[in-house]
Amino acid sequence: MIDLFYFFTWLAGLFVVNGRAQAKRRSSAGWIVMFGAVGFGCFLWAVTVPGSSIFAWLVSFVPLLVLLGSPSRAPADERACPACAEMIKAAALKCRYCGSDLSPIGGGGATA
């Protein structure tokens, strides 16, 4: 019965991995496959080796911890507005959020 608890918490972890990968602009399919493979292997380990279920369950969440600790990636065609820090197109000359005039990339800051 305890193995079912571990399995369902691992299954819920798949949804967390998907959401966090999308929020950090990472490949959610790749992270789900990695989390699924590691988790399924640890689940089999927990079922077959007596007394290892808690340790195997904890190890299965290592990919999630790696994903949570990794920085977000901004697309190459975006940059942060120096005035309001919102993500805008790299070629933008005016921020669509705060209306600040922007200098071309490599030029400098914003003039409000």
N, C-alpha and C positions, 0 to 999 in steps of 0.2 A: 504494500500500500504506500509506503514511503517513497518507493521508486516512482510511483505515479505522480506524487507531489513534485519531485525533482523534474520529471519529464514535462509537466505542465508549466512549471516556472521557467524552464528552458524554452518552451514554446512561446511563452509570453515575452521572453528575451528576444526572440526573433522579431517581434513587432517593434520592440524598443530599438534594436539595431537598424531596422528599416527606417524608422523615423529619424534617428540621429544621423544616419548616413545621408539622408536627403537634406536635412538641415545644414549639414556641413559640406554639402555639394560634393559628396563622394559617390562612388558607384554602389548603390544599395544592393544590387544583385550580387556583386562580388563579396560584399561584407556578409550578406545572408548566406551565401555558399560557404564562406569560411567559418562563420559562426555555426552553421548547420553541421558541417563536417566535424569540427572540433567537438561540438556538443553531442552529436550522435556517437562519436567514438568514445567520449567520456561516459555517455549513458550506457553504452555496451559494457564498458569497463566497470561501471558501478553495479550492473546487473550480474556480471559474471564473477567478479572478485569479491568475496565476502568481506564486509567491514570497510570497503573503500568508497561507499556511495557518497558520503558528505564531501570527501576530498575531491572525488571525480566531478561532483556537481559544481564545486567552487572553481575547479580548473576549466570547466566548460564555459565560464563567463569571462575568461581572459580576453578573447577578441572584443568583447563589449568594452572592457576597461581600456584596451588599446584605442578603440574608436573614440571613446569619451575624452581621452587624453590628447588626441591628435588635433592640431589646429584646423580651422576652417580654411577652405580654399576659395579665393575670389577668382572668378573667370578672368582670363587675360584681357578681355575687352571692358573691364570695369575697374573703377578706382573709388576710393572714399573721398567724399567732399571734405575739403579741409575746414570748412566752416561748421557743418552739422554732422559729419561723419557717416552720412548715409551713402550707400553704394550707388554710383551713377555710371553712365557710359564713359569710357576713357576719353572719347573725342568730344565730350560735352563742353560747351563754353559757358553754360549757365546751369546751376543746380536746379533740378525740378522740384526739390523739396523745400529749400530755403530761399531760392532765388538769387544766391550769390553769384557774381560774375567770377568765372574761373579762368586761370591762365592756361595756355596749352600745356600738355604733359611735359614735364621737365622744366617748366618755367618758374613756378613758385606757388604762392598761396592764393587765397580768395580775397576779393575786395567786396565788402558788403555795401 
